Each structure stands twice: as structure tokens, then as C-alpha cells.
Amino acid sequence: LLEVSWLGLQWPPPIRERHLIFISCCFFLQEANLKRAKKGDLKVSVHHMEIERIRFVLSSYLRCRLVKIEKFFPHILEKEKSRAEGEPSILSPEEFAFATEYMANTEAYLKNVALKHMPPNLQKVSLLKSVPKPNLDSFVFLRVLERQENILVEPETDEQREYAIDLEEGSQHLIRYRTVAPLVASGAVQLI
């Protein structure tokens, strides 16, 4: 799940749910294994390498999340505000605080550097309209974990029969993210 979460965060455009609890458990489990191993044992060096690998993937995972938050911050904050009661947040409390502060700092910077020098009718800017949305129509590679039938490749068209495909278990595809986003969320396919 560690590498799946990491790869699943790197390629699709929108930021997805976080798997930090599981990743942290992997890290602490390896540290516990290291403490149990005897000094001078070959297992010690293997556990050290595994801890460093987990640390690298965890750092990269968090860095990717922050890059996406910086890139799409108004849209992510809007999605957080509009989520239903009881629906899990896609951001941790720290990430939400970062995104909120980033938005406030961006607005303050724009006002101080550019907007205050413009005519009064142009001194307002909507970051939601100015910052690009995640491109859900970008293509992603995926591996099918569970067989799926009649997936509409181009759901906007009228001739849907011609554009429906079956995804066989174990097969790999290059397809629009929007088409398979529900399958990614359910775990039926894995981004690679």
C-alpha cells in the first residue's frame, strides 16, 4: 500500500485521500523489527535499508501532496468546504492549515505587489477562477485488479456502445483519468 499510495498520488491530477496512517505504521513496524534483531545480524542491515526506503517514499509522498496543494489550492479548499457532513477529509489538519495559509499569503502578495497599483474596479481577483483546475482528462496508466465490464471510454458521446470496453484482470491500459476515477477510488484498478 505504501508504493501504491505513492504512485497513486504522483500521476492523477486531483489530490486523493491520504494513507498516512498506514505508511506510518509500516515505518514503526520496521523500527520495531530493527530493535528485535540481534547486533551483527544480516537482518539489521536489511531493516536499515527498508527503513531508509520507507523514509524516502514517505518524504516523496508528502512532497507530492504539498506540490498538488500549492498547485490547486483554491479548488482543494473549495472541495473541502463543500464536502458533506461525515464525509472524510482529503486533507490532514496540517495540510488544511497549510492550504489556508498559502491562500491567504498568495492573496496578500497579489494585493501588495500588483492589485493596489490597479484601478479600483480591477483590484479584486478570484483565485478560484485564476488558478487552473486539475485536468481530469489527462491520461494515466493503470493495472486492472478486478474485472470490469462496459466501461464507457467516452461517456460524453451519443454512440456509447462503440466506446464501451471491458477491463480484464491483470491487464494494463492508458486511459483518461475521468473515465476510471470511480474505479481508482473503489480499488478496482491501480495507477502505475
CNS distance restraints for C-alpha pairs under 8 A (distance, minus, plus):
assign (resid   1 and name CA) (resid   5 and name CA) 5.83 0.50 0.50
assign (resid   1 and name CA) (resid  22 and name CA) 7.81 0.50 0.50
assign (resid   1 and name CA) (resid  23 and name CA) 7.82 0.50 0.50
assign (resid   2 and name CA) (resid   6 and name CA) 6.28 0.50 0.50
assign (resid   2 and name CA) (resid  19 and name CA) 7.99 0.50 0.50
assign (resid   2 and name CA) (resid  22 and name CA) 7.58 0.50 0.50
assign (resid   2 and name CA) (resid  23 and name CA) 5.75 0.50 0.50
assign (resid   2 and name CA) (resid  54 and name CA) 7.97 0.50 0.50
assign (resid   2 and name CA) (resid  57 and name CA) 7.63 0.50 0.50
assign (resid   3 and name CA) (resid   7 and name CA) 6.00 0.50 0.50
assign (resid   3 and name CA) (resid  57 and name CA) 7.32 0.50 0.50
assign (resid   4 and name CA) (resid   8 and name CA) 5.73 0.50 0.50
assign (resid   4 and name CA) (resid 190 and name CA) 7.32 0.50 0.50
assign (resid   4 and name CA) (resid 191 and name CA) 7.54 0.50 0.50
assign (resid   4 and name CA) (resid 192 and name CA) 7.90 0.50 0.50
assign (resid   5 and name CA) (resid   9 and name CA) 6.10 0.50 0.50
assign (resid   5 and name CA) (resid  18 and name CA) 7.98 0.50 0.50
assign (resid   5 and name CA) (resid  19 and name CA) 6.69 0.50 0.50
assign (resid   5 and name CA) (resid  61 and name CA) 7.81 0.50 0.50
assign (resid   6 and name CA) (resid  10 and name CA) 6.43 0.50 0.50
assign (resid   6 and name CA) (resid  57 and name CA) 6.90 0.50 0.50
assign (resid   6 and name CA) (resid  58 and name CA) 7.88 0.50 0.50
assign (resid   6 and name CA) (resid  60 and name CA) 7.58 0.50 0.50
assign (resid   6 and name CA) (resid  61 and name CA) 5.28 0.50 0.50
assign (resid   7 and name CA) (resid  11 and name CA) 6.67 0.50 0.50
assign (resid   7 and name CA) (resid 191 and name CA) 6.67 0.50 0.50
assign (resid   7 and name CA) (resid 192 and name CA) 6.18 0.50 0.50
assign (resid   8 and name CA) (resid  12 and name CA) 6.77 0.50 0.50
assign (resid   8 and name CA) (resid 190 and name CA) 7.36 0.50 0.50
assign (resid   8 and name CA) (resid 191 and name CA) 5.40 0.50 0.50
assign (resid   8 and name CA) (resid 192 and name CA) 7.13 0.50 0.50
assign (resid   9 and name CA) (resid  15 and name CA) 6.78 0.50 0.50
assign (resid   9 and name CA) (resid  16 and name CA) 6.87 0.50 0.50
assign (resid   9 and name CA) (resid  61 and name CA) 7.23 0.50 0.50
assign (resid   9 and name CA) (resid  64 and name CA) 6.94 0.50 0.50
assign (resid   9 and name CA) (resid  65 and name CA) 7.24 0.50 0.50
assign (resid  10 and name CA) (resid  61 and name CA) 7.97 0.50 0.50
assign (resid  10 and name CA) (resid  64 and name CA) 6.40 0.50 0.50
assign (resid  11 and name CA) (resid 140 and name CA) 6.69 0.50 0.50
assign (resid  11 and name CA) (resid 191 and name CA) 7.58 0.50 0.50
assign (resid  12 and name CA) (resid 136 and name CA) 7.75 0.50 0.50
assign (resid  12 and name CA) (resid 138 and name CA) 7.78 0.50 0.50
assign (resid  12 and name CA) (resid 140 and name CA) 6.71 0.50 0.50
assign (resid  12 and name CA) (resid 177 and name CA) 6.68 0.50 0.50
assign (resid  13 and name CA) (resid 134 and name CA) 5.15 0.50 0.50
assign (resid  13 and name CA) (resid 135 and name CA) 5.82 0.50 0.50
assign (resid  13 and name CA) (resid 136 and name CA) 6.14 0.50 0.50
assign (resid  13 and name CA) (resid 138 and name CA) 7.42 0.50 0.50
assign (resid  14 and name CA) (resid  68 and name CA) 7.60 0.50 0.50
assign (resid  14 and name CA) (resid 134 and name CA) 5.58 0.50 0.50
assign (resid  14 and name CA) (resid 135 and name CA) 7.77 0.50 0.50
assign (resid  14 and name CA) (resid 136 and name CA) 7.36 0.50 0.50
assign (resid  15 and name CA) (resid  65 and name CA) 6.93 0.50 0.50
assign (resid  15 and name CA) (resid  68 and name CA) 6.44 0.50 0.50
assign (resid  15 and name CA) (resid  69 and name CA) 7.57 0.50 0.50
assign (resid  15 and name CA) (resid  76 and name CA) 7.88 0.50 0.50
assign (resid  15 and name CA) (resid  90 and name CA) 7.51 0.50 0.50
assign (resid  16 and name CA) (resid  90 and name CA) 6.07 0.50 0.50
assign (resid  17 and name CA) (resid  89 and name CA) 7.35 0.50 0.50
assign (resid  17 and name CA) (resid  90 and name CA) 4.49 0.50 0.50
assign (resid  17 and name CA) (resid  91 and name CA) 7.23 0.50 0.50
assign (resid  18 and name CA) (resid  90 and name CA) 6.24 0.50 0.50
assign (resid  18 and name CA) (resid  91 and name CA) 7.09 0.50 0.50
assign (resid  18 and name CA) (resid  92 and name CA) 7.77 0.50 0.50
assign (resid  19 and name CA) (resid  23 and name CA) 6.41 0.50 0.50
assign (resid  20 and name CA) (resid  24 and name CA) 5.97 0.50 0.50
assign (resid  21 and name CA) (resid  25 and name CA) 6.24 0.50 0.50
assign (resid  22 and name CA) (resid  26 and name CA) 6.39 0.50 0.50
assign (resid  23 and name CA) (resid  27 and name CA) 6.47 0.50 0.50
assign (resid  23 and name CA) (resid  58 and name CA) 7.14 0.50 0.50
assign (resid  24 and name CA) (resid  28 and name CA) 6.27 0.50 0.50
assign (resid  25 and name CA) (resid  29 and name CA) 5.94 0.50 0.50
assign (resid  26 and name CA) (resid  30 and name CA) 6.28 0.50 0.50
assign (resid  26 and name CA) (resid  54 and name CA) 7.68 0.50 0.50
assign (resid  27 and name CA) (resid  31 and name CA) 6.41 0.50 0.50
assign (resid  27 and name CA) (resid  51 and name CA) 6.41 0.50 0.50
assign (resid  27 and name CA) (resid  54 and name CA) 6.33 0.50 0.50
assign (resid  27 and name CA) (resid  55 and name CA) 7.48 0.50 0.50
assign (resid  28 and name CA) (resid  32 and name CA) 6.17 0.50 0.50
assign (resid  29 and name CA) (resid  33 and name CA) 6.24 0.50 0.50
assign (resid  30 and name CA) (resid  34 and name CA) 6.15 0.50 0.50
assign (resid  30 and name CA) (resid  47 and name CA) 6.38 0.50 0.50
assign (resid  30 and name CA) (resid  50 and name CA) 7.25 0.50 0.50
assign (resid  30 and name CA) (resid  51 and name CA) 6.23 0.50 0.50
assign (resid  31 and name CA) (resid  35 and name CA) 6.35 0.50 0.50
assign (resid  31 and name CA) (resid  47 and name CA) 7.68 0.50 0.50
assign (resid  31 and name CA) (resid  51 and name CA) 7.14 0.50 0.50
assign (resid  32 and name CA) (resid  36 and name CA) 6.42 0.50 0.50
assign (resid  33 and name CA) (resid  37 and name CA) 6.30 0.50 0.50
assign (resid  33 and name CA) (resid  47 and name CA) 7.18 0.50 0.50
assign (resid  34 and name CA) (resid  43 and name CA) 7.83 0.50 0.50
assign (resid  34 and name CA) (resid  44 and name CA) 5.97 0.50 0.50
assign (resid  34 and name CA) (resid  47 and name CA) 5.79 0.50 0.50
assign (resid  34 and name CA) (resid  48 and name CA) 7.36 0.50 0.50
assign (resid  37 and name CA) (resid  41 and name CA) 6.93 0.50 0.50
assign (resid  37 and name CA) (resid  43 and name CA) 6.60 0.50 0.50
assign (resid  37 and name CA) (resid  44 and name CA) 6.11 0.50 0.50
assign (resid  38 and name CA) (resid  44 and name CA) 7.35 0.50 0.50
assign (resid  39 and name CA) (resid  44 and name CA) 7.07 0.50 0.50
assign (resid  40 and name CA) (resid  44 and name CA) 7.11 0.50 0.50
assign (resid  41 and name CA) (resid  45 and name CA) 7.71 0.50 0.50
assign (resid  42 and name CA) (resid  46 and name CA) 6.63 0.50 0.50
assign (resid  43 and name CA) (resid  47 and name CA) 5.99 0.50 0.50
assign (resid  44 and name CA) (resid  48 and name CA) 6.15 0.50 0.50
assign (resid  45 and name CA) (resid  49 and name CA) 6.19 0.50 0.50
assign (resid  46 and name CA) (resid  50 and name CA) 6.20 0.50 0.50
assign (resid  47 and name CA) (resid  51 and name CA) 6.07 0.50 0.50
assign (resid  48 and name CA) (resid  52 and name CA) 6.24 0.50 0.50
assign (resid  49 and name CA) (resid  53 and name CA) 6.14 0.50 0.50
assign (resid  50 and name CA) (resid  54 and name CA) 6.10 0.50 0.50
assign (resid  51 and name CA) (resid  55 and name CA) 6.03 0.50 0.50
assign (resid  52 and name CA) (resid  56 and name CA) 6.10 0.50 0.50
assign (resid  53 and name CA) (resid  57 and name CA) 6.20 0.50 0.50
assign (resid  54 and name CA) (resid  58 and name CA) 5.90 0.50 0.50
assign (resid  55 and name CA) (resid  59 and name CA) 6.05 0.50 0.50
assign (resid  56 and name CA) (resid  60 and name CA) 6.11 0.50 0.50
assign (resid  57 and name CA) (resid  61 and name CA) 5.91 0.50 0.50
assign (resid  58 and name CA) (resid  62 and name CA) 6.19 0.50 0.50
assign (resid  59 and name CA) (resid  63 and name CA) 6.03 0.50 0.50
assign (resid  60 and name CA) (resid  64 and name CA) 6.05 0.50 0.50
assign (resid  61 and name CA) (resid  65 and name CA) 6.35 0.50 0.50
assign (resid  62 and name CA) (resid  66 and name CA) 6.26 0.50 0.50
assign (resid  63 and name CA) (resid  67 and name CA) 6.19 0.50 0.50
assign (resid  64 and name CA) (resid  68 and name CA) 6.26 0.50 0.50
assign (resid  65 and name CA) (resid  69 and name CA) 6.14 0.50 0.50
assign (resid  66 and name CA) (resid  70 and name CA) 6.10 0.50 0.50
assign (resid  66 and name CA) (resid  95 and name CA) 7.72 0.50 0.50
assign (resid  67 and name CA) (resid  71 and name CA) 6.07 0.50 0.50
assign (resid  68 and name CA) (resid  72 and name CA) 5.99 0.50 0.50
assign (resid  68 and name CA) (resid  73 and name CA) 7.66 0.50 0.50
assign (resid  69 and name CA) (resid  73 and name CA) 4.96 0.50 0.50
assign (resid  69 and name CA) (resid  76 and name CA) 7.03 0.50 0.50
assign (resid  69 and name CA) (resid  99 and name CA) 6.39 0.50 0.50
assign (resid  70 and name CA) (resid  99 and name CA) 7.19 0.50 0.50
assign (resid  70 and name CA) (resid 102 and name CA) 7.37 0.50 0.50
assign (resid  71 and name CA) (resid 131 and name CA) 7.86 0.50 0.50
assign (resid  72 and name CA) (resid  76 and name CA) 6.17 0.50 0.50
assign (resid  72 and name CA) (resid 131 and name CA) 6.78 0.50 0.50
assign (resid  72 and name CA) (resid 132 and name CA) 6.95 0.50 0.50
assign (resid  72 and name CA) (resid 133 and name CA) 6.39 0.50 0.50
assign (resid  72 and name CA) (resid 134 and name CA) 6.82 0.50 0.50
assign (resid  73 and name CA) (resid  77 and name CA) 6.06 0.50 0.50
assign (resid  73 and name CA) (resid  99 and name CA) 5.94 0.50 0.50
assign (resid  73 and name CA) (resid 102 and name CA) 7.75 0.50 0.50
assign (resid  73 and name CA) (resid 103 and name CA) 6.85 0.50 0.50
assign (resid  74 and name CA) (resid  78 and name CA) 6.05 0.50 0.50
assign (resid  74 and name CA) (resid 103 and name CA) 7.08 0.50 0.50
assign (resid  74 and name CA) (resid 127 and name CA) 6.30 0.50 0.50
assign (resid  74 and name CA) (resid 128 and name CA) 5.25 0.50 0.50
assign (resid  74 and name CA) (resid 131 and name CA) 7.24 0.50 0.50
assign (resid  75 and name CA) (resid  79 and name CA) 6.10 0.50 0.50
assign (resid  75 and name CA) (resid 128 and name CA) 6.31 0.50 0.50
assign (resid  75 and name CA) (resid 133 and name CA) 6.67 0.50 0.50
assign (resid  76 and name CA) (resid  80 and name CA) 6.20 0.50 0.50
assign (resid  77 and name CA) (resid  81 and name CA) 6.19 0.50 0.50
assign (resid  77 and name CA) (resid  96 and name CA) 7.69 0.50 0.50
assign (resid  77 and name CA) (resid  99 and name CA) 7.16 0.50 0.50
assign (resid  77 and name CA) (resid 100 and name CA) 7.43 0.50 0.50
assign (resid  78 and name CA) (resid  82 and name CA) 6.22 0.50 0.50
assign (resid  79 and name CA) (resid  83 and name CA) 6.11 0.50 0.50
assign (resid  80 and name CA) (resid  89 and name CA) 6.76 0.50 0.50
assign (resid  80 and name CA) (resid  90 and name CA) 7.55 0.50 0.50
assign (resid  83 and name CA) (resid  87 and name CA) 6.47 0.50 0.50
assign (resid  83 and name CA) (resid  89 and name CA) 7.86 0.50 0.50
assign (resid  91 and name CA) (resid  95 and name CA) 5.52 0.50 0.50
assign (resid  91 and name CA) (resid  96 and name CA) 5.71 0.50 0.50
assign (resid  92 and name CA) (resid  96 and name CA) 6.11 0.50 0.50
assign (resid  93 and name CA) (resid  97 and name CA) 6.18 0.50 0.50
assign (resid  94 and name CA) (resid  98 and name CA) 6.13 0.50 0.50
assign (resid  95 and name CA) (resid  99 and name CA) 6.08 0.50 0.50
assign (resid  96 and name CA) (resid 100 and name CA) 6.10 0.50 0.50
assign (resid  97 and name CA) (resid 101 and name CA) 6.05 0.50 0.50
assign (resid  98 and name CA) (resid 102 and name CA) 5.89 0.50 0.50
assign (resid  99 and name CA) (resid 103 and name CA) 6.11 0.50 0.50
assign (resid 100 and name CA) (resid 104 and name CA) 6.28 0.50 0.50
assign (resid 101 and name CA) (resid 105 and name CA) 6.04 0.50 0.50
assign (resid 102 and name CA) (resid 106 and name CA) 6.04 0.50 0.50
assign (resid 103 and name CA) (resid 107 and name CA) 6.15 0.50 0.50
assign (resid 104 and name CA) (resid 108 and name CA) 6.13 0.50 0.50
assign (resid 105 and name CA) (resid 109 and name CA) 6.01 0.50 0.50
assign (resid 106 and name CA) (resid 110 and name CA) 6.16 0.50 0.50
assign (resid 107 and name CA) (resid 111 and name CA) 6.19 0.50 0.50
assign (resid 108 and name CA) (resid 112 and name CA) 6.09 0.50 0.50
assign (resid 109 and name CA) (resid 113 and name CA) 5.90 0.50 0.50
assign (resid 110 and name CA) (resid 114 and name CA) 5.52 0.50 0.50
assign (resid 110 and name CA) (resid 115 and name CA) 6.06 0.50 0.50
assign (resid 111 and name CA) (resid 115 and name CA) 4.58 0.50 0.50
assign (resid 111 and name CA) (resid 116 and name CA) 5.63 0.50 0.50
assign (resid 111 and name CA) (resid 123 and name CA) 7.65 0.50 0.50
assign (resid 112 and name CA) (resid 116 and name CA) 6.15 0.50 0.50
assign (resid 113 and name CA) (resid 117 and name CA) 7.76 0.50 0.50
assign (resid 114 and name CA) (resid 118 and name CA) 6.95 0.50 0.50
assign (resid 115 and name CA) (resid 122 and name CA) 7.30 0.50 0.50
assign (resid 115 and name CA) (resid 123 and name CA) 4.92 0.50 0.50
assign (resid 115 and name CA) (resid 124 and name CA) 7.28 0.50 0.50
assign (resid 116 and name CA) (resid 123 and name CA) 6.49 0.50 0.50
assign (resid 118 and name CA) (resid 122 and name CA) 6.13 0.50 0.50
assign (resid 118 and name CA) (resid 123 and name CA) 6.10 0.50 0.50
assign (resid 119 and name CA) (resid 123 and name CA) 6.53 0.50 0.50
assign (resid 125 and name CA) (resid 130 and name CA) 7.58 0.50 0.50
assign (resid 126 and name CA) (resid 130 and name CA) 6.12 0.50 0.50
assign (resid 127 and name CA) (resid 131 and name CA) 5.66 0.50 0.50
assign (resid 128 and name CA) (resid 132 and name CA) 7.98 0.50 0.50
assign (resid 136 and name CA) (resid 176 and name CA) 7.36 0.50 0.50
assign (resid 136 and name CA) (resid 177 and name CA) 5.60 0.50 0.50
assign (resid 136 and name CA) (resid 178 and name CA) 5.10 0.50 0.50
assign (resid 137 and name CA) (resid 176 and name CA) 5.31 0.50 0.50
assign (resid 137 and name CA) (resid 177 and name CA) 5.82 0.50 0.50
assign (resid 137 and name CA) (resid 178 and name CA) 5.68 0.50 0.50
assign (resid 138 and name CA) (resid 176 and name CA) 5.52 0.50 0.50
assign (resid 138 and name CA) (resid 177 and name CA) 5.96 0.50 0.50
assign (resid 138 and name CA) (resid 178 and name CA) 7.92 0.50 0.50
assign (resid 139 and name CA) (resid 174 and name CA) 6.33 0.50 0.50
assign (resid 139 and name CA) (resid 175 and name CA) 5.17 0.50 0.50
assign (resid 139 and name CA) (resid 176 and name CA) 4.27 0.50 0.50
assign (resid 139 and name CA) (resid 177 and name CA) 5.72 0.50 0.50
assign (resid 140 and name CA) (resid 174 and name CA) 5.56 0.50 0.50
assign (resid 140 and name CA) (resid 175 and name CA) 5.67 0.50 0.50
assign (resid 140 and name CA) (resid 176 and name CA) 6.16 0.50 0.50
assign (resid 140 and name CA) (resid 177 and name CA) 5.93 0.50 0.50
assign (resid 140 and name CA) (resid 191 and name CA) 7.06 0.50 0.50
assign (resid 140 and name CA) (resid 192 and name CA) 7.91 0.50 0.50
assign (resid 141 and name CA) (resid 172 and name CA) 7.06 0.50 0.50
assign (resid 141 and name CA) (resid 173 and name CA) 5.64 0.50 0.50
assign (resid 141 and name CA) (resid 174 and name CA) 4.55 0.50 0.50
assign (resid 141 and name CA) (resid 175 and name CA) 6.65 0.50 0.50
assign (resid 141 and name CA) (resid 191 and name CA) 5.84 0.50 0.50
assign (resid 141 and name CA) (resid 192 and name CA) 5.52 0.50 0.50
assign (resid 142 and name CA) (resid 172 and name CA) 5.53 0.50 0.50
assign (resid 142 and name CA) (resid 173 and name CA) 5.44 0.50 0.50
assign (resid 142 and name CA) (resid 174 and name CA) 6.55 0.50 0.50
assign (resid 142 and name CA) (resid 175 and name CA) 7.83 0.50 0.50
assign (resid 142 and name CA) (resid 189 and name CA) 6.42 0.50 0.50
assign (resid 142 and name CA) (resid 190 and name CA) 5.41 0.50 0.50
assign (resid 142 and name CA) (resid 191 and name CA) 4.24 0.50 0.50
assign (resid 142 and name CA) (resid 192 and name CA) 5.24 0.50 0.50
assign (resid 143 and name CA) (resid 169 and name CA) 7.96 0.50 0.50
assign (resid 143 and name CA) (resid 170 and name CA) 6.14 0.50 0.50
assign (resid 143 and name CA) (resid 171 and name CA) 5.78 0.50 0.50
assign (resid 143 and name CA) (resid 172 and name CA) 4.45 0.50 0.50
assign (resid 143 and name CA) (resid 173 and name CA) 6.63 0.50 0.50
assign (resid 143 and name CA) (resid 189 and name CA) 5.67 0.50 0.50
assign (resid 143 and name CA) (resid 190 and name CA) 5.19 0.50 0.50
assign (resid 143 and name CA) (resid 191 and name CA) 6.30 0.50 0.50
assign (resid 143 and name CA) (resid 192 and name CA) 6.69 0.50 0.50
assign (resid 144 and name CA) (resid 167 and name CA) 6.61 0.50 0.50
assign (resid 144 and name CA) (resid 168 and name CA) 6.58 0.50 0.50
assign (resid 144 and name CA) (resid 169 and name CA) 5.02 0.50 0.50
assign (resid 144 and name CA) (resid 170 and name CA) 5.17 0.50 0.50
assign (resid 144 and name CA) (resid 171 and name CA) 5.56 0.50 0.50
assign (resid 144 and name CA) (resid 172 and name CA) 6.35 0.50 0.50
assign (resid 144 and name CA) (resid 188 and name CA) 6.48 0.50 0.50
assign (resid 144 and name CA) (resid 189 and name CA) 4.44 0.50 0.50
assign (resid 144 and name CA) (resid 190 and name CA) 6.38 0.50 0.50
assign (resid 145 and name CA) (resid 169 and name CA) 5.33 0.50 0.50
assign (resid 145 and name CA) (resid 170 and name CA) 6.01 0.50 0.50
assign (resid 145 and name CA) (resid 187 and name CA) 7.62 0.50 0.50
assign (resid 145 and name CA) (resid 188 and name CA) 5.29 0.50 0.50
assign (resid 145 and name CA) (resid 189 and name CA) 5.12 0.50 0.50
assign (resid 145 and name CA) (resid 190 and name CA) 6.82 0.50 0.50
assign (resid 146 and name CA) (resid 168 and name CA) 7.38 0.50 0.50
assign (resid 146 and name CA) (resid 169 and name CA) 5.16 0.50 0.50
assign (resid 146 and name CA) (resid 170 and name CA) 7.91 0.50 0.50
assign (resid 146 and name CA) (resid 188 and name CA) 5.06 0.50 0.50
assign (resid 146 and name CA) (resid 189 and name CA) 6.83 0.50 0.50
assign (resid 147 and name CA) (resid 166 and name CA) 7.60 0.50 0.50
assign (resid 147 and name CA) (resid 167 and name CA) 5.63 0.50 0.50
assign (resid 147 and name CA) (resid 168 and name CA) 4.83 0.50 0.50
assign (resid 147 and name CA) (resid 169 and name CA) 4.73 0.50 0.50
assign (resid 147 and name CA) (resid 188 and name CA) 7.73 0.50 0.50
assign (resid 148 and name CA) (resid 166 and name CA) 5.74 0.50 0.50
assign (resid 148 and name CA) (resid 167 and name CA) 4.95 0.50 0.50
assign (resid 148 and name CA) (resid 168 and name CA) 6.61 0.50 0.50
assign (resid 148 and name CA) (resid 169 and name CA) 7.89 0.50 0.50
assign (resid 148 and name CA) (resid 188 and name CA) 7.94 0.50 0.50
assign (resid 149 and name CA) (resid 165 and name CA) 6.68 0.50 0.50
assign (resid 149 and name CA) (resid 166 and name CA) 4.34 0.50 0.50
assign (resid 149 and name CA) (resid 167 and name CA) 6.22 0.50 0.50
assign (resid 150 and name CA) (resid 164 and name CA) 4.98 0.50 0.50
assign (resid 150 and name CA) (resid 165 and name CA) 5.15 0.50 0.50
assign (resid 150 and name CA) (resid 166 and name CA) 5.34 0.50 0.50
assign (resid 151 and name CA) (resid 164 and name CA) 5.10 0.50 0.50
assign (resid 151 and name CA) (resid 165 and name CA) 5.20 0.50 0.50
assign (resid 151 and name CA) (resid 166 and name CA) 6.18 0.50 0.50
assign (resid 151 and name CA) (resid 167 and name CA) 7.59 0.50 0.50
assign (resid 151 and name CA) (resid 179 and name CA) 7.83 0.50 0.50
assign (resid 152 and name CA) (resid 160 and name CA) 6.78 0.50 0.50
assign (resid 152 and name CA) (resid 163 and name CA) 5.76 0.50 0.50
assign (resid 152 and name CA) (resid 164 and name CA) 4.35 0.50 0.50
assign (resid 152 and name CA) (resid 165 and name CA) 6.58 0.50 0.50
assign (resid 152 and name CA) (resid 179 and name CA) 7.05 0.50 0.50
assign (resid 153 and name CA) (resid 163 and name CA) 5.35 0.50 0.50
assign (resid 153 and name CA) (resid 164 and name CA) 5.81 0.50 0.50
assign (resid 153 and name CA) (resid 165 and name CA) 7.01 0.50 0.50
assign (resid 153 and name CA) (resid 175 and name CA) 7.75 0.50 0.50
assign (resid 153 and name CA) (resid 176 and name CA) 7.82 0.50 0.50
assign (resid 153 and name CA) (resid 179 and name CA) 6.10 0.50 0.50
assign (resid 154 and name CA) (resid 160 and name CA) 7.31 0.50 0.50
assign (resid 154 and name CA) (resid 163 and name CA) 6.01 0.50 0.50
assign (resid 154 and name CA) (resid 164 and name CA) 7.90 0.50 0.50
assign (resid 154 and name CA) (resid 179 and name CA) 7.49 0.50 0.50
assign (resid 155 and name CA) (resid 160 and name CA) 6.79 0.50 0.50
assign (resid 155 and name CA) (resid 163 and name CA) 7.97 0.50 0.50
assign (resid 155 and name CA) (resid 179 and name CA) 7.72 0.50 0.50
assign (resid 159 and name CA) (resid 163 and name CA) 7.19 0.50 0.50
assign (resid 160 and name CA) (resid 164 and name CA) 6.32 0.50 0.50
assign (resid 167 and name CA) (resid 171 and name CA) 6.97 0.50 0.50
assign (resid 175 and name CA) (resid 179 and name CA) 7.30 0.50 0.50
assign (resid 175 and name CA) (resid 180 and name CA) 7.65 0.50 0.50
assign (resid 176 and name CA) (resid 180 and name CA) 6.98 0.50 0.50
assign (resid 177 and name CA) (resid 181 and name CA) 5.67 0.50 0.50
assign (resid 180 and name CA) (resid 184 and name CA) 6.16 0.50 0.50
assign (resid 180 and name CA) (resid 189 and name CA) 7.99 0.50 0.50
assign (resid 181 and name CA) (resid 185 and name CA) 6.21 0.50 0.50
assign (resid 182 and name CA) (resid 186 and name CA) 6.19 0.50 0.50
assign (resid 183 and name CA) (resid 187 and name CA) 6.07 0.50 0.50
assign (resid 183 and name CA) (resid 188 and name CA) 5.19 0.50 0.50
assign (resid 183 and name CA) (resid 189 and name CA) 5.77 0.50 0.50
assign (resid 184 and name CA) (resid 188 and name CA) 6.19 0.50 0.50
assign (resid 184 and name CA) (resid 189 and name CA) 5.27 0.50 0.50
assign (resid 184 and name CA) (resid 190 and name CA) 6.23 0.50 0.50
assign (resid 184 and name CA) (resid 191 and name CA) 7.42 0.50 0.50
